[in-house]
Structure formats: structure tokens, C-alpha cells
């Protein structure tokens, strides 16, 4: 895991990909993409995010033989049911985009959402909400 984490960190730094955390996790290696820009209360990705995702896709291609799990998260605004639905829809958009870029294997990939149940920052500040609007990409151990 350490080798993969260090390799991905090096590529993220080289590509100047911001708002991302890469770390070991019990599932494998977690790439946490924070502050993804979608149209408000929608799963439609804003065009400016495509360049960041293209860079991520190039890095993930090195791990295409591995299972990938994508989990969406939201702030705590809105209803619990609405947050869960939105987090799943956003994770699916990211998964579909990465599949379209031939970065991940459709047959070894899955996606889901947690809504606003797992905040990593305070939802009472704009900075905290930016961190909580995130997608986590797990490169799974096999």
C-alpha cells in the first residue's frame, strides 16, 4: 500500500491536482477528491472539473487491473433521503466519467453514497462544507 500511496501522491503533485488527500485505508488506497463542483443540488458536473478528472483518470489507468469503489458524500443540508440520493448520483457520474476515459474497469468497479452521514469538517462553515462535498475513490486490495 505504501508504494501505491507514494506513487499516486507523486503523480498528483506533478499534475498539480488540488483539493485531494491520498492515504492508506483498510479497503486499500483512498483518493479523496474534495470540493468537486457540481451544479447546486444536482449531479451534473461543472465543465471546469473535467480537467482535474482527466488528470486523475491518467493516474488511475496504472491501476486498471484493480477493483475500484467510488463513494459520494454531501454536506448536511437538505433531507437525509435527498442527501443520500444526491451522493449516489454524484458517485455514479464520477464512475461513468472514469469508465468513459478508460481509466477504470467497469467489471471491477462499484459506486455508492453516504449522504451527509460522514462529515470530515464542520458543516457550519463554507470551508467545512467544501471538504464534505467530496468523492472518495478506493483502489481496492485484492
Order of alpha helices (4+ residues) and beta strands (2+ residues): alpha-beta-beta-alpha-beta-alpha-beta-alpha-beta
